Amino acid sequence: MTKPVIGILGLGSLGEGLARAFAGNGAEVIGVDRDANVVARVGGRLGHPLLALGNDPADLKPADIVIEAVPEDRMTKEAVLGRLVQRCAPDTVLLTTASTFSVPELAIASGAPDRVAGLRFSLPPPEAHTAIVVETAMAQGRTIELARRAAQLAGTEPVALAGRPFEVATALVYAWMNRTVALAAEGYAGVEEIDTAMRLGCGLGRGPFELLDLIGLDTVRNALTVLGVPPAGLLERMVTEGRLGRKTGHGFHRYDGAGARVPADRVTSVTGTPREITRAGVVGSGTMARGIAEVLAVAGIPTTLVARTVDKAEAARDAVAGSLARSVRKGRITEEDRLGILARLTAGAGYTGLADCDVVVEAVAEDMSVKSGVLRAVDAHLRPGAVIATTTSSLSVTDCAEHTGRPRDVIGLHFFNPAPVMRLVEVVSTRHTDPDVHATAHALVARLRKTAVDCADRTGFIVNFLLFPYLDDAVRLLARTDVTVAEVDTAVTTAYPFPMGPFTLLDTIGLDVSLAIMDMLTPFQGAPAEPLRQLVAAGHLGRKNRRGFRMAGQME
């Protein structure tokens, strides 16, 4: 068929994005909004010759398809769909973008359920790559056909996904974004720092504030209210002030007249002078210690790895050698590079090997009784002025520093696993940390070709503080809804720019590790979901023992 005439009722973030995508693909578009200022703004941005804009729903009568993109309020959507049924032609297909309400129920309320289907977007086009086509038992074949056609004309892939899993995914992601707003409001970290940390630390396509601005702060606020989640005070205030995100030019970030983000000047907090680093040390033989040692040696820094025994030290060096050999096979480095890197890496069991190091990274078990002894030993063997960095993610860096005689020389460097791949390092200063040590940490992270984000000394820092409550929410929702693990994981990765679903991520991290971190966060977030504790007690640890939320065959 020829390209249909598409009407859009509601020109907020989603409506404007749809209008832009449809018009760009040559469709005739009729855009309607009750706010004349919105109509003028969208018209000025698009300026497409095929686009007719107005504020009278009667203007939509010529449309073959009408998409309602009005605020997430059930009564409003029901009323709008009912009016469209009365005012549009009898064969006009009506699509609702509702993200938290039942599409079949809205279709019935419209009075013409055969003509109504759902077309759900987690992000407005062109950022959206998929559109969820929600079919109902009452919808005609033509209705579903045109819904899919609309998804394609929006530049997205039409995907069939059950309504409930999508609603659960939206509830999880919106609650996560709401927590980020509360964290920023506390002054713990800035918007740019949180976005950067979550993108790099979790492999997200966009940071939470970028997502909020794209979706629209008012859209998220309304959905949270529907879900029974109190919106963060800062979110409410910004909506009241009209700072709604990209569509108004100002949300958590700023945007120009065409809707393009205006880069923010990044204000550095580094005031000291970096100390010279000619040799580094790593204490530990586990996955993180090996990865950090590899990263240091790859960066050209002679590195000494110290383990509890010679056997553990040699096994750690062998593991690094194996990792480098894989990099050679994949063409990332040459054999000559591999040999040079290994030549810069020594391993042993004695702390005396750290005597000439300029910085030593402690990467032993996340247990203060273990770390305290290691930190005292490192302190005793290091020369004055050398820096001690701890990789803790859940313990106090201040407490770690107090187990040394040089708290001014101690800083937190929270690497992410796998260290050779992950680009983020959370840099954690204490009230004692010398500015030169802080500057040294930033210089070292830059030398390792990673990105440093400053954090205050608090359990979880940025990434874990925001990530693990989201994972805990997923466990709680699973226990009280009829959705499956696979459905939720698929919905999250299909609808949002997340690389994996929450249950796959829990299995990957390890249910026992996740529970331990959640327990550490209890003073801030409350106790972990009881089903998670029960699973760990029963020996379900995730991928490491092929017993987790996903079946063993899905953990390959």
PyMOL commands that set and color helices and strands:
alter all, ss='L'
color gray80, all
select helices_A, chain A and resi 13-24+36-46+57-60+74-87+103-110+113-115+141-153+163-185+191-202+208-215+217-227+233-240+246-248+287-298+310-329+335-343+351-354+368-381+397-401+407-409+435-447+463-480+485-495+502-509+511-520+522-525+530-537+543-545+552-554
alter helices_A, ss='H'
color red, helices_A
select strands_A, chain A and resi 5-9+28-32+51-54+65-68+93-96+116-120+130-134+157-160+254-255+261-262+280-283+303-306+345-348+359-362+387-390+410-415+424-428+451-455
alter strands_A, ss='S'
color yellow, strands_A
deselect
rebuild
show_as cartoon
